[in-house]
Amino acid sequence: MFPQHSYIANGLGGGDGAIVVDLSNFGNITVHQEEGTAFIESGNRLGDIAATLGKFGRGLPHGSCAYVGIGGHAASGGFGFASRMWGLTLDSISAINVVLANGTTARATSQDHADLFWALRGAASSFGIITSIEAQTFPAPSTGTIFQYSWDGTTSVTAANILGAIQRFIQTGDIPSHLGGEINLFRGAVVGTISISFAGGWYAPIETLNETMQPLFAQVPPVSRTSFFTGTYLQTAENLAGGSLDTKSAPDGHDTFYAKSLMTPERAPMSDQALLAYTTYLANEGFNAEV
């Protein structure tokens, strides 16, 4: 269910004495062009799926790491830069084929086993082993751009102001759905500074990107540097994956790090005081953190 990409080691069972089910041989992908649907077995990784769908001019919303397995990704959400256009991976699923704890199998849809279908899209690991999904794919945009706007070595006050401006920008409701993004914060060159980037995907002609971003730029200092990669939708997926969607030629790399998720409700965004406290901590105590 969670091949090799679970932050809490569910890819290794999550604890001593656990049983690990290897789904790597479940690698079939069948695309039905007329309906725009795809049958995808759970041993596939995101790179395999993006490359196969790309041959048919189709796409799915999903993350950018090529080696992530679709089973756990689709079962738990599945967010990517195309999600504002197309939703989460699980939103595209029309049917789920699953082996239940009592050894029986089921094909769950919104009409058949509807309660199970609801539960599997978000909490599948508590209910069974997904062997395949059936999903509605989307016509791939004719062009896309992977972008990054960076502010280097800002003070904590400036960093808080930039974060606040981005927060207000994304709350306006006027942002087109073909813009998806993320904020990244990095250690500055010296104590007391932070570097910030706003990066993402723009799935429309690049000529209109800066115009869309202008309301944000009007509220923040000039950017230190930018980067843009423009190509087909499939080429943007390759770019996000580090240059290749191939998951067969070599094993994925490994890393050790600490991760924690915190959610900010849309109805209660971070206050200016909270943003300043956050950036001040990152720029000072966080500068020397061993992470």
VOPAGU-2260 file (C-alpha; in pm, 1 decimal, decimal comma):
REM VOPAGU-2260
SITE   aa  ch    i         X         Y         Z
SITE  MET   A    0       0,0       0,0       0,0
SITE  PHE   A    1     275,7     248,9      86,2
SITE  PRO   A    2     583,9     137,1    -109,8
SITE  GLN   A    3     900,0     297,6      22,7
SITE  HIS   A    4     763,8     652,0      63,5
SITE  SER   A    5     591,4     657,4     401,1
SITE  TYR   A    6     736,4     904,5     651,1
SITE  ILE   A    7     636,3     670,5     934,4
SITE  ALA   A    8     791,3     360,9     771,5
SITE  ASN   A    9     466,9     192,7     665,8
SITE  GLY   A   10     655,9      81,9     356,4
SITE  LEU   A   11     844,4    -145,7     598,4
SITE  GLY   A   12     535,4    -240,8     795,6
SITE  GLY   A   13     535,3      45,3    1044,3
SITE  GLY   A   14     648,9    -173,7    1333,5
SITE  ASP   A   15     799,1    -504,9    1437,2
SITE  GLY   A   16     601,0    -814,1    1338,9
SITE  ALA   A   17     408,5    -644,3    1058,7
SITE  ILE   A   18     338,8    -816,2     728,8
SITE  VAL   A   19     455,7    -634,7     416,8
SITE  VAL   A   20     269,7    -710,4      93,1
SITE  ASP   A   21     484,2    -648,2    -215,5
SITE  LEU   A   22     265,7    -519,4    -499,3
SITE  SER   A   23     549,6    -444,9    -740,4
SITE  ASN   A   24     429,5    -711,8    -986,0
SITE  PHE   A   25      91,8    -537,6   -1016,4
SITE  GLY   A   26     218,6    -315,7   -1296,2
SITE  ASN   A   27     -52,6    -306,1   -1560,6
SITE  ILE   A   28    -187,1      24,3   -1695,2
SITE  THR   A   29    -468,6      24,0   -1951,2
SITE  VAL   A   30    -594,3     349,7   -2101,3
SITE  HIS   A   31    -940,9     359,3   -2257,5
SITE  GLN   A   32    -913,3     647,4   -2500,4
SITE  GLU   A   33   -1279,5     690,4   -2585,4
SITE  GLU   A   34   -1389,2     719,2   -2221,8
SITE  GLY   A   35   -1070,9     890,6   -2105,6
SITE  THR   A   36   -1039,9     640,7   -1821,2
SITE  ALA   A   37    -744,7     436,0   -1701,2
SITE  PHE   A   38    -715,0     103,3   -1519,3
SITE  ILE   A   39    -404,7     127,9   -1299,5
SITE  GLU   A   40    -267,3    -152,9   -1083,7
SITE  SER   A   41    -120,2     -58,5    -747,8
SITE  GLY   A   42     237,6    -164,3    -817,3
SITE  ASN   A   43     282,4     131,6   -1049,6
SITE  ARG   A   44     471,3     442,1    -948,8
SITE  LEU   A   45     381,1     796,1   -1040,3
SITE  GLY   A   46     653,8     815,5   -1303,0
SITE  ASP   A   47     520,0     505,0   -1478,2
SITE  ILE   A   48     168,8     646,8   -1478,6
SITE  ALA   A   49     261,6     994,9   -1600,6
SITE  ALA   A   50     471,4     851,6   -1884,2
SITE  THR   A   51     203,0     605,9   -1995,0
SITE  LEU   A   52     -82,7     856,6   -1981,8
SITE  GLY   A   53     138,6    1107,4   -2162,5
SITE  LYS   A   54     149,2     879,8   -2467,5
SITE  PHE   A   55    -226,4     931,0   -2495,6
SITE  GLY   A   56    -219,3    1304,9   -2422,0
SITE  ARG   A   57    -380,2    1251,0   -2081,1
SITE  GLY   A   58    -291,0    1326,3   -1721,7
SITE  LEU   A   59    -391,9    1279,2   -1359,3
SITE  PRO   A   60    -344,9    1501,2   -1055,1
SITE  HIS   A   61     -63,8    1360,3    -841,6
SITE  GLY   A   62     262,8    1444,3    -674,0
SITE  SER   A   63     594,3    1509,5    -843,0
SITE  CYS   A   64     818,1    1229,7    -708,3
SITE  ALA   A   65     842,4     963,1    -978,5
SITE  TYR   A   66     909,6     674,1    -737,8
SITE  VAL   A   67     600,7     721,1    -518,8
SITE  GLY   A   68     364,4     423,4    -543,7
SITE  ILE   A   69      11,9     497,3    -663,2
SITE  GLY   A   70    -151,4     266,3    -406,6
SITE  GLY   A   71     -84,1     470,8     -95,8
SITE  HIS   A   72     -78,9     800,2    -286,7
SITE  ALA   A   73    -429,4     755,6    -427,1
SITE  ALA   A   74    -563,5     601,0    -108,1
SITE  SER   A   75    -451,5     889,7     111,3
SITE  GLY   A   76    -508,9    1193,6    -109,7
SITE  GLY   A   77    -257,9    1265,8    -383,1
SITE  PHE   A   78    -175,8    1636,5    -416,7
SITE  GLY   A   79      25,3    1806,8    -689,7
SITE  PHE   A   80      56,6    2132,4    -879,7
SITE  ALA   A   81    -232,3    2028,2   -1108,4
SITE  SER   A   82    -466,5    1971,2    -813,2
SITE  ARG   A   83    -628,7    2314,1    -834,0
SITE  MET   A   84    -733,7    2217,5   -1190,8
SITE  TRP   A   85    -818,3    1854,4   -1136,3
SITE  GLY   A   86    -846,9    1786,4    -761,7
SITE  LEU   A   87    -663,0    1520,3    -562,7
SITE  THR   A   88    -571,9    1183,9    -709,5
SITE  LEU   A   89    -849,5    1021,3    -509,4
SITE  ASP   A   90   -1104,2    1264,7    -658,4
SITE  SER   A   91   -1042,4    1112,8   -1001,9
SITE  ILE   A   92   -1110,9     754,6    -888,9
SITE  SER   A   93   -1434,1     597,2   -1013,4
SITE  ALA   A   94   -1374,6     242,3    -887,6
SITE  ILE   A   95   -1140,0      62,3    -648,9
SITE  ASN   A   96   -1056,8    -308,6    -656,1
SITE  VAL   A   97    -963,6    -423,8    -308,5
SITE  VAL   A   98    -882,6    -734,0    -103,9
SITE  LEU   A   99   -1055,0    -714,4     233,8
SITE  ALA   A  100    -932,8    -843,1     568,4
SITE  ASN   A  101   -1149,2   -1158,5     543,9
SITE  GLY   A  102    -984,6   -1253,9     212,6
SITE  THR   A  103   -1273,0   -1156,5     -11,9
SITE  THR   A  104   -1244,2    -911,8    -299,1
SITE  ALA   A  105   -1468,8    -624,3    -396,7
SITE  ARG   A  106   -1501,3    -360,9    -665,8
SITE  ALA   A  107   -1618,1     -52,5    -482,9
SITE  THR   A  108   -1784,7     240,5    -660,8
SITE  SER   A  109   -2026,5     515,8    -565,0
SITE  GLN   A  110   -2310,6     273,0    -649,0
SITE  ASP   A  111   -2168,7     -62,6    -534,6
SITE  HIS   A  112   -2025,0     -91,9    -182,7
SITE  ALA   A  113   -2066,1     284,9    -156,4
SITE  ASP   A  114   -1964,0     303,3     211,2
SITE  LEU   A  115   -1647,2     109,4     138,2
SITE  PHE   A  116   -1573,5     330,3    -162,7
SITE  TRP   A  117   -1606,5     638,1      57,6
SITE  ALA   A  118   -1373,8     492,1     321,8
SITE  LEU   A  119   -1109,7     367,0      79,0
SITE  ARG   A  120   -1061,1     715,1     -63,8
SITE  GLY   A  121    -866,8     854,4     228,3
SITE  ALA   A  122    -827,8     569,1     477,1
SITE  ALA   A  123    -770,3     259,0     264,2
SITE  SER   A  124    -494,0     118,3     482,1
SITE  SER   A  125    -752,9      58,8     756,5
SITE  PHE   A  126    -986,6    -139,5     531,9
SITE  GLY   A  127    -796,5    -350,3     281,7
SITE  ILE   A  128    -527,9    -381,0      15,1
SITE  ILE   A  129    -602,7    -194,7    -306,6
SITE  THR   A  130    -492,3    -397,4    -607,2
SITE  SER   A  131    -602,8    -147,6    -871,9
SITE  ILE   A  132    -793,7     171,7    -930,4
SITE  GLU   A  133   -1005,5     293,1   -1219,4
SITE  ALA   A  134    -966,7     665,6   -1274,2
SITE  GLN   A  135   -1098,7     943,4   -1492,8
SITE  THR   A  136    -804,1    1105,0   -1665,7
SITE  PHE   A  137    -788,4    1458,0   -1806,6
SITE  PRO   A  138    -671,5    1605,7   -2136,7
SITE  ALA   A  139    -314,3    1720,1   -2079,4
SITE  PRO   A  140    -261,5    2095,4   -2123,3
SITE  SER   A  141     -75,3    2181,5   -2441,4
SITE  THR   A  142     187,7    2373,4   -2245,3
SITE  GLY   A  143     308,6    2418,4   -1890,2
SITE  THR   A  144     573,3    2608,7   -1697,6
SITE  ILE   A  145     751,5    2512,1   -1378,2
SITE  PHE   A  146     846,0    2837,6   -1209,3
SITE  GLN   A  147    1025,9    2967,1    -902,4
SITE  TYR   A  148    1043,0    3318,5    -758,7
SITE  SER   A  149    1302,2    3355,3    -482,4
SITE  TRP   A  150    1382,2    3612,2    -213,6
SITE  ASP   A  151    1730,4    3545,9     -71,7
SITE  GLY   A  152    1860,2    3641,0     272,7
SITE  THR   A  153    1557,5    3831,4     399,2
SITE  THR   A  154    1520,0    3944,6     759,2
SITE  SER   A  155    1255,6    3776,5     970,4
SITE  VAL   A  156    1034,9    4088,3     938,8
SITE  THR   A  157    1060,8    4092,5     560,3
SITE  ALA   A  158    1006,8    3716,5     546,4
SITE  ALA   A  159     690,5    3748,7     756,0
SITE  ASN   A  160     564,5    4022,7     525,1
SITE  ILE   A  161     629,8    3808,6     217,7
SITE  LEU   A  162     449,8    3510,1     369,7
SITE  GLY   A  163     157,7    3732,0     466,0
SITE  ALA   A  164     138,6    3871,6     113,2
SITE  ILE   A  165     137,0    3522,8     -38,9
SITE  GLN   A  166    -132,9    3417,6     206,8
SITE  ARG   A  167    -350,4    3715,5     106,7
SITE  PHE   A  168    -279,6    3650,9    -262,2
SITE  ILE   A  169    -404,3    3293,0    -249,9
SITE  GLN   A  170    -714,9    3394,6     -52,4
SITE  THR   A  171    -840,4    3641,0    -313,2
SITE  GLY   A  172   -1033,5    3375,2    -504,8
SITE  ASP   A  173    -929,7    3531,8    -837,5
SITE  ILE   A  174    -638,4    3296,8    -907,7
SITE  PRO   A  175    -697,8    3074,9   -1212,9
SITE  SER   A  176    -714,2    2703,7   -1143,7
SITE  HIS   A  177    -420,2    2631,7   -1375,4
SITE  LEU   A  178    -185,3    2788,8   -1119,4
SITE  GLY   A  179     -57,7    2562,0    -844,6
SITE  GLY   A  180     219,1    2643,6    -601,8
SITE  GLU   A  181     406,1    2594,7    -278,8
SITE  ILE   A  182     614,8    2805,9     -42,4
SITE  ASN   A  183     964,3    2688,5      53,3
SITE  LEU   A  184    1174,2    2837,1     333,4
SITE  PHE   A  185    1549,1    2787,8     360,1
SITE  ARG   A  186    1824,7    2879,0     603,4
SITE  GLY   A  187    1978,5    3217,5     516,2
SITE  ALA   A  188    2349,1    3281,2     469,6
SITE  VAL   A  189    2384,5    3424,6     822,5
SITE  VAL   A  190    2193,2    3401,5    1148,9
SITE  GLY   A  191    1880,6    3614,3    1144,8
SITE  THR   A  192    1801,1    3565,3     776,2
SITE  ILE   A  193    1576,0    3337,8     573,7
SITE  SER   A  194    1547,0    3263,2     204,3
SITE  ILE   A  195    1199,0    3211,3      59,8
SITE  SER   A  196    1074,3    3077,0    -271,0
SITE  PHE   A  197     729,0    3058,0    -424,2
SITE  ALA   A  198     740,5    2773,7    -675,0
SITE  GLY   A  199     484,3    2583,5    -873,9
SITE  GLY   A  200     324,6    2489,8   -1202,6
SITE  TRP   A  201     143,1    2711,7   -1453,9
SITE  TYR   A  202     -55,8    2512,4   -1710,0
SITE  ALA   A  203    -133,0    2786,2   -1959,7
SITE  PRO   A  204      74,0    3002,4   -2197,9
SITE  ILE   A  205     366,7    3151,2   -2006,0
SITE  GLU   A  206     291,7    3499,8   -2137,3
SITE  THR   A  207       8,3    3534,6   -1885,5
SITE  LEU   A  208     197,1    3411,0   -1577,6
SITE  ASN   A  209     358,6    3736,6   -1465,2
SITE  GLU   A  210      31,7    3922,7   -1517,8
SITE  THR   A  211    -143,3    3678,8   -1285,2
SITE  MET   A  212     133,7    3713,2   -1026,5
SITE  GLN   A  213     138,0    4094,0   -1039,0
SITE  PRO   A  214    -101,5    4144,6    -742,3
SITE  LEU   A  215     150,1    3952,2    -529,5
SITE  PHE   A  216     455,6    4130,8    -666,7
SITE  ALA   A  217     294,2    4464,7    -582,0
SITE  GLN   A  218     301,5    4370,9    -211,5
SITE  VAL   A  219     654,5    4229,1    -176,6
SITE  PRO   A  220    1015,8    4336,4    -235,6
SITE  PRO   A  221    1166,7    4265,4    -579,4
SITE  VAL   A  222    1257,9    3899,0    -622,7
SITE  SER   A  223    1625,3    3804,1    -602,2
SITE  ARG   A  224    1611,2    3549,6    -881,7
SITE  THR   A  225    1368,1    3349,2   -1093,4
SITE  SER   A  226    1368,1    3027,5   -1290,7
SITE  PHE   A  227    1126,8    2899,6   -1556,3
SITE  PHE   A  228    1100,8    2571,3   -1743,1
SITE  THR   A  229     841,8    2565,1   -2021,7
SITE  GLY   A  230     743,3    2258,2   -2221,7
SITE  THR   A  231     465,3    2010,3   -2276,8
SITE  TYR   A  232     269,6    1885,5   -1976,9
SITE  LEU   A  233     470,5    1561,1   -1984,5
SITE  GLN   A  234     797,3    1753,1   -1998,6
SITE  THR   A  235     696,1    1955,0   -1691,9
SITE  ALA   A  236     630,6    1628,1   -1506,4
SITE  GLU   A  237     979,1    1510,1   -1605,9
SITE  ASN   A  238    1126,8    1839,4   -1486,7
SITE  LEU   A  239     957,3    1811,9   -1147,1
SITE  ALA   A  240    1081,8    1453,2   -1115,5
SITE  GLY   A  241    1440,8    1565,2   -1159,2
SITE  GLY   A  242    1467,2    1509,7   -1532,7
SITE  SER   A  243    1326,0    1159,1   -1576,6
SITE  LEU   A  244    1008,6     962,5   -1504,8
SITE  ASP   A  245    1193,7     630,9   -1541,3
SITE  THR   A  246    1160,4     421,1   -1225,2
SITE  LYS   A  247    1297,1      96,6   -1371,3
SITE  SER   A  248    1659,9     170,3   -1465,3
SITE  ALA   A  249    1785,9     255,9   -1117,8
SITE  PRO   A  250    1658,8     247,7    -759,1
SITE  ASP   A  251    1533,6     563,4    -595,7
SITE  GLY   A  252    1763,1     765,3    -371,8
SITE  HIS   A  253    1722,1     763,3       5,4
SITE  ASP   A  254    1729,9    1033,6     268,5
SITE  THR   A  255    1678,7    1067,3     642,2
SITE  PHE   A  256    1488,7    1364,7     777,0
SITE  TYR   A  257    1223,4    1477,1    1021,6
SITE  ALA   A  258     880,6    1580,9     892,1
SITE  LYS   A  259     572,8    1717,5    1061,8
SITE  SER   A  260     242,0    1840,8     921,4
SITE  LEU   A  261      53,4    2139,2    1056,2
SITE  MET   A  262    -273,1    2259,7     905,1
SITE  THR   A  263    -396,6    2619,1     900,3
SITE  PRO   A  264    -773,7    2643,6     846,7
SITE  GLU   A  265    -874,9    2867,3     557,8
SITE  ARG   A  266   -1121,5    3047,2     784,8
SITE  ALA   A  267    -843,8    3126,5    1033,8
SITE  PRO   A  268    -521,8    3207,2     843,7
SITE  MET   A  269    -196,3    3282,4    1023,4
SITE  SER   A  270    -196,2    3627,0    1180,0
SITE  ASP   A  271      81,7    3880,8    1123,3
SITE  GLN   A  272     200,1    3815,8    1478,6
SITE  ALA   A  273     210,4    3439,1    1422,6
SITE  LEU   A  274     399,1    3479,9    1095,3
SITE  LEU   A  275     658,3    3705,2    1258,1
SITE  ALA   A  276     703,5    3466,0    1550,8
SITE  TYR   A  277     749,6    3180,9    1303,1
SITE  THR   A  278    1005,2    3355,8    1082,3
SITE  THR   A  279    1194,2    3494,7    1384,8
SITE  TYR   A  280    1231,1    3144,6    1524,9
SITE  LEU   A  281    1343,5    3001,2    1190,1
SITE  ALA   A  282    1595,1    3279,1    1132,1
SITE  ASN   A  283    1753,7    3247,6    1477,6
SITE  GLU   A  284    1701,2    2923,9    1674,4
SITE  GLY   A  285    1627,8    2740,1    1348,9
SITE  PHE   A  286    1951,6    2853,3    1187,9
SITE  ASN   A  287    2157,5    2618,6    1403,4
SITE  ALA   A  288    1912,2    2328,3    1403,4
SITE  GLU   A  289    2070,4    1996,5    1305,7
SITE  VAL   A  290    1818,9    1917,5    1032,5
